[in-house]
């Protein structure tokens, strides 16, 4: 076309002006896709290069060959290199080096033709820089300097648009205005954005009309339809197409999907399914327990669907309350006050449900109301006491079976069952009260003492005769009234101290009294001396006016040597009806005091001590005596401990020891494993055997035996008895000696074979043959043994 012709004409002018002349001329052959005019121009360009090359030898530097990208299987000619040295007589060779030489581009060594051998993709590589050189074919010596040139790959529209980030998801509020932007999509084209329209994209909607539209250049998706309601349709699928070549015919295209979700707005009010709702609630329903549920449905979702419930009208609204369940969005009716079927059988309430979130611009009332009618169901109720707590009074001296008071209860049901009364014995463990089961009269069962318990709290139960499971309880507080049945007495056990050097009229002690009774008018005590002591020459009393008295001394001649202690009886009387009195004795001790009146000593023995012996000296003497007694006791104890004989313990008695061995003994000849002397007979004793039941303090010379033979058991025992009697270290008790020797007079002889004069080899076993056929085999065995020894 004309544009291509213009391009190649301009390129020719650039070459003629800027490129130096060369002796080797590239011959460029264009791609098959070039226009005819362009090819002719290139040929002219080549011819022009040939003319220019004759004027001056050398290479054309920085030449550029343009080749469209292709994907055909056949090689394509890129251009031809030629030098003036190629006249036929000189053996020359064309050599190609650089990017893609030998792999993508190949050169004919003889003709200099350059071919593209593989697919050229501009998106992979847009241009290649190569170097050409002429060498001697025989010697490979360069004939001319190398020349560099560029092969540029020209783009064609071979890549469709692609949505790399697709598929898309977007959201837009419902009821949005037309033209509201939803989202923007982006497509990319790998073709050259500079050359031609291969990368110029135009966007359009294939699916999603008439709800949405898209800007063909910016690819912004917008709302195209008014009043899109989420409650009608929540999700839309939009198909977007991007087409290159400016959207003209022959361009390539790509598509993607956009999922558009309408988000909720609060455009629907809550709505009760029924404008009138009925409930039946039993009258025994507990406070705070649910009695029914109401629900207003909202077509919105999320926060826009949340509602709150309120009671806005009705009779006795304070009996019920309504709360909102955050999970189920239900209104729960709960009881605030007890129901009574006998008083009121039904209630009518007006309940309102309103959205929590409200858009004032919508102008719609986002609330709804419903009428709730509640019917109270009659139930069998327990008896009801006339008062929840009864307070009764009784005198502490009241006789048994005195009526203290009466409790009353009734059945609130319409049928009105009779009531029986009982005392919960867990609250009256001592069974001090009784109650009449029919009329509720409480009587006294045991005498009461106010000073022990002033109040008694018992629980009375009322039960219906018709239904024993219906039980009510009431607390009965019984106060025990005081009577004057306790005489006053001293507040404590007083002990007064009187100084010898005291003055007449001195206050010895202040005395007060207490009374267990509690009269209404308060306590008033009267003190007086017993009639026998009215003319007491030593002491007198004075009323202080505050229910206390002071005891005064009448003279100053009190001496401990004369009388150490005085007893003053005092009568205390209260103001009760009848008055009660008691006699209390005040003990007064005569003591020695300092000049300041501080008591120092009240013991009369201090005057009988020797003159000059002070209290400190007396304490020192007493300490010496105690120390001496301790020394004597220790000396006696140690003396007794030293003379005390050692008691033989069972596990140390050699006569009853059990000796265990871990190795096999050597028979009768083994005399080193243990003391064999304890098993020897008197004939074998030679020398003194020390006692092993005690540890002797003194050493004695061993006794001499009477001879090797002729010692019998009787003499042996007498000798041992004599030694034990004369042994000062022997224990003071009989020691039983156990011996393994039976005695010389025994028919069986010694039971032990230790130290016997004979041996098994000296015995004759012929008598075994005479014992019968049962011992015949045994006799043969021993006979054979003897014959072997003889042999």
Secondary structure, DSSP 4 states (H G I P E B T S, - for coil): -HHHHHHHHHHHHHHHHHSPP-SB--EE---TTS-HHHHHHHHHHHHHHHHHHHHS-SB-TTEEEEEE-B--SS-EEEEE--BTT-SSSS-EEEEEEETTBTTTEEE-TTT-EEEE-S-B-TTT-SEEEEEEEEEETTT--BSS--EEEEEEEEP-S----B-TT-SEEEEEETTPPTT-EEEE---B--S-SSSTTTT--EEEEEESTTTEEE-TTT-EEEE-SS---TTT--EEEEEEEEESGGG-TT--EEEEEEEEEEEP-S-S--EES-SEEEEEEETTPPTT-EEEEE-EE-SS-GGGG-EEEEEEEETTGGGEEEEE-TTT--EEEEESS---TTT--EEEEEEEEEESS--GGG----EEEEEEEEEEEP--PPEEESSSEEEEEEETTPPTT-EEEE--EEE-SSS---EEEEE-GGG-TT--EEE-TTT-EEEE-S---TTT-SEEEEEEEEEESS-TT-EEEEEEEEEEEP-S-S--EESS--EEEEETTPPTT-EEEEEEEE-S---TT----EEEE-GGGTT-SSEEEEE-SSSEEEEEES-S---TTT-SEEEEEEEEE---SS--EEEEEEEEEEEEE-TT--EEE--GGGGGSPTT--HHHHHHHHHHHHHHHHHHHHHHHHHHHHHSPPPPPGGG-TTS-----SS---GGG--SSS-GGGG--GGG--S----SSS--SS--PPPPPS-SS---HHHHHHHHHHHHHH-TTS-SS------S---TT-SS--S--TT-S--GGG---GGGGGG-GGGHHHHHHHHHHHHHHH-
